[in-house]
Every structure is written in C-alpha cells, then in structure tokens.
C-alpha cells in the first residue's frame, strides 16, 4: 500500500546539538536532570531540531534509539507534575501537558522520517522496517495515552495516523513481527499489533472514569494481555463477542451494530479477553494474590476484583442498556462546589460557627424525627442571605442515577474526579448532592463532566468531633445529612469532610433547625477527593 506520512522537508539551516548517535550519547551525559523543566525543554528543542536536520537515515535511527531511555525517564518524571490536578489545567500545567505530548509526537516524527526513507527504497532501512513501524505507533500511542491520563480529548487525526500505520504493517506483513524494546522491562517483546490492541482497548475502557494510577495498571496489564488478542478482517456472527474498528475513521473501537462491514473494517474478538478477566476474578476471590497472578504489586485483591469487573463491563458486555436508559435532555442546571458553598446553596444561609447562646434553642429529637420529610423549624432559620455564586451548565443527558453536563463558559471552577458538588436542575426547587464520576476537557476547551447522584434528600448540617480526653472540642465543619430512601432500601447517611471518618467515632451534629444531636459513626460507604459518605446511628 502507499503510506502517506505528513512530513515537512528537512532544512539545511537546522543545527541540532548532536548529529549522530555518538555525539548524542555525549550530549545526554551533560544533560542536567535535576531540573526537569529545563531538561525537558532542551530535549524537546533538540528533537525538533534533529527532525529538521538532513542526515543519513540509518544515523537518524541510531540517534533516536540513543535518545529513547532519557526521553522516557524525563517524560515520566515530568508528568508527575500533573498528578491529581483538577481540570481544566492552569497555564503552567497546560504547558507541561502540551510539552509532554509534543515530545512524544516529536519522537514519532523522527521515526516516520526513517520509515519514509524505507518506503523510498533506502536499502539500509529494509531490515529495520518492523522496528520503524513499531516505534512510530509506539510514540503515537503514547501521545494518545497522555491525553487519557490528563483527561483531555484528542484530535481524530491521531487515530487516523495510528490506523494507517497499522494497516501498513498488515499489508507489509510486519504487524506480528516481534521487536526488541529494552524499555518494556519485564513485559514481552513488542509489535505493531500489540501496540495497536493496547491503545484500542485502553481508549475503550472509559478512561475518563479512571485515575492515573488505574490507567498505569491498565497499561501494564494490556502489555501482557494484548499478545493473545487477535484482530481479524472478518467476523462470523455467532456467540463469539467482538468489537469493530474502521481503519478509515477518526475514532477507535466501536460496537459491531454501529458499523457496516467493508474492506476497512477489522474485528477484535473479546471472548478470550472475557475468559481471562473472569478467570483472574475467580482466582482472586478464591484467595490468590494479585502478585501470584502477575497483576502487579500496586493494588490489593478487593480493588483488583473491582477493576477487572469494570473492564469486563467495558469490553465484553452489552452496554446498550445503560446507553438507552439515558434520556437526552436539553436544559440548564446550577452547580456549586466546595463544602461551605454547597451548605449555603442547600440551606439558604451561610455556614457559621454556632454561637454558644444557641445551645438553649436545641431540641432533643428522637431518631425517627430526624428523618421526617421536612425537619426544618422556621423559628431557628436565619433570614436568607445573598446566595452563593452558582455556575450554569448544560445538561445533555440524564437518568435516575446521574447525568452528563457541559459548561459553556470557558472560565469557572476547576474540578476533580470524584469531587462533591450540589446541583439544581432548572425545573427543580431544591439542590441535590452528587459526585463527579468523570471529568474531561473537550477540543473546544469546554469542560464536560459525568455525575452520579448521592441518594436521599439533603440538608446542610454542622458537625464536630467530641474530645475523648475532656479537652476543648473541635470547631464545627459543614457537612450534609442524606435522608433515608425507603423505596430503594437506602438508609440515611452523613457526607462529611474527607479524613474525618473513624469507625465508632462519636460526633456532635447541629441540624438546620438548630437541634443538637450526638451520632456514632458506622462504616464508610464511599470516599471522594474531598468527602466521605458514612453510615451512623444517633446516640
């Protein structure tokens, strides 16, 4: 096939600091890695300059190979600056992110020059054809992975390039040829096929819902699993489950029922993958450790089972039911963030430390009274104050469990994965509590989030821990009471600041109506970036 690579002409004025592998090795030795920002800037500048420089292509290949280990180290170290950052990135974080992506793309571009020389008949490059195609796909895939980790959508041209490279590897019989890659460590040798499968499956695993740690675990697992996953040009409609790829498209995997078969369609059989995931899950449930199953050292059995189950749902189960239950809507919603602002929006008054004199106004409520539909006592509610500044978002689809929203304004709150929020739809009077299920930034720069509702009608409360040694009690903090949801058999729960929870800890609660009550904490139901939802019993 005729592979067209988007390459600009070289430039005789280009003047990189190194012009062959030997001088590159010397240059790397003097590179100061103690300052990652400067080291990264120098690497990016020199790779760009090298890509413009006209040189013998076997020497270009050797030079790029000499750069790989240092590039890999600096990239992975520099990327730690983006760990746990809310979206969208601020200006300095965005510079780090774009720099990392550009360096991956710069490495891919260098290998594409070498591959182009092979296509042009350079006899020195013939024996390196599989390696060149693998390296081009590797660094193109790493640029895609960087977007997944950051939560930023990427341009469809990145898919188009990866598809074309894979198609070329198929036609030239290079796809399955193993290529040595010292940077893979304990993982098996690489190939165009394995890189392609890994990238396809990672992007189909709902990466917006995964943390950076989970994405790294997924990367490691797929490096092992992808060698056993076939890509076929045809599909027999049987009990064998499969996903489809359109090599002429600007997207990755899709469900078979969304495509019409033609010569550009390929199929990934997921039945072997389903069996692998289920077997590992069963073995973990029977007491095997993740280490024994070669699932790594960075996760425990419980989290491992949960993650394997999630991946099975993504890759091997029919998700159309979930999609169908989502109702497409077009309405606005008001959102607010941070505990004190949420308290203000929910209760209509700002959070304040209770006055000592307010003790005389408290009520000795029975437990059943606390969960009445409306426990507000107007005698103790302060006059409504100026409301908290709210953000307006567009609701795109919704179900009883959650919704997808997009913020039209490019400015606004920076949002974390699994962060507590309050939301009020335009057709509702009261706020509900929710948590962000995923967060990403669109190509337009707009922020899009998925949320899951926390069950129960909410009221803002004040809580503090009681000193066990008779000393002064802690100050009050804003928290939230979620009432019982009888029809779902969901008991009442407390939403409190993260790290407040301790089993059997006794806390003091002040309700919206001024009543004071002590409660004993039970167990943690769920934990977010800035909150924890816990069970409790009134004392």
N, C-alpha and C positions, 0 to 999 in steps of 0.2 A: 504494500500500500504506500501511497505518497503521504508522508507525515510532514505537516507544515508546522514549523516551530516559530514563534513570534520573536525573532531575533533581529536586533538592530545591527548595522555594520560596525566593525571594530574601528578604532580611531588611532591613527599614528601618534597623536599627541598624548595619549594615555601613558601614565608613568607610575605604575604601582611600585611599592617599596621592595617588592620581590618579583623576579621574572622567571624563576624556575623553582623546582622543589627544594634544592639545596639552600638557596637564599631565603626561601620561605621558612625553612626549619630554623635558620639563624634568627630571622625576624621574630618568630614566635618565642624564642628563648628570651628575648629582651622585652617582651610584652609584659607590662605591669598588671598582674591580675588582681592586685589588692584593691584597685579602684575599678569596679565592674563597669560603671558608666563610661569611663574613658576607654577601657579595653574594648567594650562593645562598639563604641563609636569608631575606634581605629579599625577593628575587624570589618565593620560594615563598609567603611570608606575604601579599604584596600580590596575587598572582594568586588565591590562595584568597579574599581579602577582596573582590576585584573580582568573582569569580564569585558571591558572595553579594549583591552590591550591585544594587539595581533601577535600570536605566538604559535609555535608548533603545537599541535593539539595533544600529542602524547605527553608533552611537557605540561600543558594545561591540566591534563588529567592527573598527573603525578603531583602537581602543586595543590590541586583541590583535595586530593587524598591526604596530603600532608597537613592541610588546614582542619580536617574534619574533627579530630579529637578536641582541639582547642575551641572550635566553634561550638561543639556540643556542650562542653563544660561551661563556657561563658553564657550561652543561651539559657541553659537550665538554671544556672545561678542567678542570672539577671531576672528571670521570670519569677523568682521568689518575691520580688517587689510587688507583684500583682496578687499575691495570695490573700484571700478573704477581703478583697476590696469591693465596696459597693459599686453599683452601676448607675449611670454611666461613669467611666473613668474621668478623673480630673485631668487637667492639661499635662501634668508631669507623668501621670500613669499612662495616658494615651500615647505619649512619646515613647515610653518603654515598650508598650504593646506593639506599636507600629514599627519600631526599630527591630524587634524580635522577628516579626513577620517578614520584614524586608530582607533580613539576613538569611532566613530560610529560603526565600524566593531568589535571593542572590546566588546561593549555593546551587539551587536547581537550575538557574540560568547558566551558570558555568558548565554544568554537566550537559545541558542542552546544546551548548556550543560544540562540545566534544561529540555528542550524538549526531549533530548536524554534519560534522566532518565525516563521520562514518557513513551517513546517507549519501554524502558527496563522493564516496569512493576512497577515502583515506585508508590505505591498506594496514597502517599501524593500529587502527582502531577496531578492525574486524573482530579480533579475539576478545575485545572488551565490550562487545555490543550488549550482552545481558547485564553487565555491571552498569553501563551507562544508562540504560533504560531504568534499571532498578534505582539508581541514585536520583534520577530525575523525578521518579514517582515518590521516592522516599521524602525528598525535601518539599515537593509539592504537597504531600500528605501531612508533613509536619506543620506547614503553614496553615492547613485546614484544622489540624488538632489545636493549634494555638488559638484559633478563633473559638473552638469549642470550649477550651479551658477558660477563656476570657469572658465568654457569653456574648460575643459579637457575631452577628450574621456575616457571612462572606459572600462575595460575588460569585454568581453561577459560572463565570469563566474559569474559576479554579476547578470546578467539576469537569467542565468541557476539556480542559487540558489533561486531567487525570484519565478521563475516558479514552481520549485519543492515544495517549501513551500506552494504556493497557491494550487497546485494540491493535496497536502496532506490535506490541510484544506477542500477541496471539498470532498475528499473520507471519511474523518472523520466527515463530517457534521459540520465543525467548521467555514466555510467561512463567513456565515452571522450572526454568534453569536456576539452580541454587547459586547464590552469590555470597562469598565470604564477607562478613561485616563485623570487625572486631568490636564495634561499639554496642553490639547487641548483647554482649556478655554471655550469660548462661542460656540465652534463647537460641533456638535452632537457626541455621543459615536462612538468609532472606531470599526473596524472589519478587518479581513484579506481581505475581499472583497473590502472594501473601500480603504485600503492602496494600494492594487494591482491596482485598477482602477485609482487612483490618480497618481501613478507612471507611469503607461502606458500612460495616456493622457498627462502628463507633458512632457514626452520624445518625444511624437508625435507632440508637439506644436512648432516645430522648435525652441528649447530653445536657440540655438546659436544666434538667432536674437533678443533675449530678454535681457533686463538689469536685474540686480539683483533685483531692485525694482519690475519690472514686474513679475519676477519669484516668488517673495514673494506674490504678489497679486494673481497670478495664484494658488499658494499653498493654499491660504485662500479660494478662490472660489471653488476649487476642493474638499476641505474638506467638503463643504456644498453640492456640486452637486453630488458627487460620490455615495451617498446612493441611488440615483434614477436611476443609470446606471447599466443595467443587463449584466452579462456575461453568454452566452448560449453555450451549446455543439453542437448545430446545427443551421443552417441558411437556411431559405426559400428564394430563390432568387425572390424577389419581389421589391416593391418600397421602402421597408424598407432599409435604409442605414446602413452599418455595417463595422467594421474593424476586422481583424483577429489576433489571437495570436497562435503561435506554442509553446506549453509547452516544447517541446524537443529542442528548438532553443536557440541560444545565442544572440537574439535580441528581441525587444519589438513588438509593433503593426506594422502591415503592411496592405496594400490594399488587398482585397479579391482576386483580379485577379492575385495576386502573389503567391498564395498558392494552394495546392491540399488538399482537405479535407481528414482527417484521425482522429483517435481517440485522437490525441494530440492537435487538433485544437479547439480553443474556439473563440467565436464571441462577439464583443461589439457592440450592437445596438446604433447608434448615432442619430437616428431620434428624440428621446426625448431630447437629448442634443441640437440638431439643433433648436428645438422649444424653448427651454429655452433661448438660445443665442439670437434668433430673437425677442422673446417677450421682453427681457430686453433691447435690442437695440431700439425697437419701443417705449417702455415706457420712455426711456431716451430722445429720440427725441421729445416726447410729453411734456417734461418738468419735469419729475420725476428726483430726485437726486440719485446719487449712494448710499447715506445713506438710502434713503427710500426703495431702492431695495435690501438692505443688501449686497451691493457690496464694502463696506468699506469706510473709510474716507480719504484714501491716494491718490485719483485720482478724477479729475473733469469729468463732463459729456462728454465733447468732447473727451478726451483721453480714457475714458471708452468705448465709442461707437467704437472708432478706434480699441481698443484691442479686444472687443467682435467680431467685424467683422473679425479681423485677426484669432482669434481662430476658428471661423466658417469655414473659408477657410482651416485651417489646418485639422480640424477633420471631417467636413461634406461635403466638396465639392471635386469634381474630380480634382485632381492636375496633372493628366497625361498630360494635355495640356501644363502646364508650364514645365514639365519634357521634353516633346517632342520637345519644341522649343529650348531647349538647345542642341547645336551641340557639340559632343565630338570632341575635338581637341587635338593635341599634338604639342605644340610649346612653345617657351620661350617668356618671356616678361621682360622688365626692369622696375623696380619700384623705386620711391623715395618718401621721406616723409619730413614733416616739410616745412613751407611756403617758407623760403629762398632757400632751396634746390630745391623745386618744381619750384620756379621762375627761378632759374639758368638753370634747365633742359628744361623748356618750352621756355625761351628766348635765351638761349645760352650764357648768360652773368650773372655774379653775381649781386645780388641785392646790390645797394649802395644808400646812401643818395644823392639826386640830388644836384649838385653844383649850387650856386647862379647864376653863369655866364651862366648856361644852359637855363635861362629864355629867353634869346634873340633868342634861337633856336626854341621856341614853335610855334605852328601853331594854328590859330583859326579855328578849324574844325567844320563843320556843323554836326548835329546829324547823318545825313544819311551817312556821310563819315566814321564815327567811325565804322560802321558795314559793310563796304565793305569786300569782301572776304579776301583781304590782305592789311592791312593798315600799313605795315612796310615801313618806309622810310630809305633806306640804308645810307643816309647821316648822320644819327644820331645814328646808331647802332655801338656800340663799337666792337672791334675785339673779336672774340670768345675766351673765356678763357678755362682753363682746366675744363672739365665737372665735375659736382657733382658725387660723388661715388654712383653708382647705384647697386641695388640688382637684381639678376637674379632669376626669379620664373618660375615654370612650369604651363602653362595654361592647365587645364583639360577639361573644357567645357566653352562655351561662347554663348551668344545671343546678340541681339542688345541692350539689357538693362543692361547686366552685365556679369560676368564671375566668375569661381571658379579657384583658383590658390593655389599651394603648393610650399613652399620654401624648396629646397633640403638641403641647408646649415642650420645646427642647430644654427648657430650664425647669428645675424643680428638685425635689428630694432625691438623693442618691439612695438606692435601695439594695438591700442584701437579699440573698437567697434565704428562705425560711425566716423572714422578719415579720413581726407583729404589725398589723395595720387595722384601721377601722374603715368601714365602707358603708356608704348610704346611697342606694340607687335613687334615681330621680322620682320614682313612683312610691318610695317608702319614706316614712317619717323618722324612723329610728335607725341608728347605726348598728351594724353587726361587726363582730370580730372575725378576722381572717388572718391567714399567714401566707406569705408568698411561696408558691410551690416551685416557681422558676422565674428567672429574670433574664432578659436579653435585650440587646441594642440592635435595632434594625439598620439597614443600609442608609436610611434617611436620617439616622441619628436619634430617632424617637425610641422611647423606652416601652417595651411590652412586657407584661407580667402575667403569670397564671397564679390564681389564688385558690386556696381551699378554705371554706368557711369553718370556723370553730363552732361546735354545736351549742345551742342554748341562747336565750335572751340575755343580754349583757347589761350589767350596771357597774359603774366605777366605784371602787372601794379604797379605803386606806388600810394598810397593814404594817405591822411592826413585829419584830421578834421580842419575846419576853426574856429578860435576863434570868438565867438559872442560878446565878450566884447572889441575887439580891441587889445587884448594881443598877445603875440607871438604864432604862430600856432604850432601845434604838429609836431613831426617828422614824416617822411613818413614811411609807413609799406608796405611790399609786399602784393599784392592782385591779383585777376585774373578777367579778363573780358571774359565772355562766350557769343559768338555771337548769334544772332537770328537763330533759326532752323525753317525756313519757312514752310517746309513740315509737321512739327509736330505742327505748330502754337505756338511755344515756344518763347517768347520774350527774348531779351538779359538780362543778369543778372550779378551781381557782386558777387564774392566769396571773402569775407573779414574775418579778424580775428574775432573769437567769441567775443561777448560783445561790438563790435564796433557799431553795428546797433542801430539806434534810428529813428523812423518814422519822415520823413521830415528833417532829418539832412542833411546839405549841406557839401559835401566833395570836396577836390581837387584831380584830377586824373592826373597822368602823364602816357601817353601811351608808348608803346615800341618805337615809332618813335620820342619821345621827346615832343609831343604835350601835352599842359596842357588844362584841361577842368574841369569845376565845374559840379557836379551832385547832385541832390536831391534824397535822399533815399525814397523808397516807403514802401513796406511791406516785411516781412521775408518769404521766400519761404520754406526754410528748415534750420535746425540747427544741427551741429555736435559737436563732442567733442572739435574741435579746429578751426571750421569755421562756417560761416553763409552765406547762399546764399540769396541775396536780389534783389528786383526789384529797378529800378531807372529811373530817367529822367534827361537828360542833361539840364543844366541851360544856 
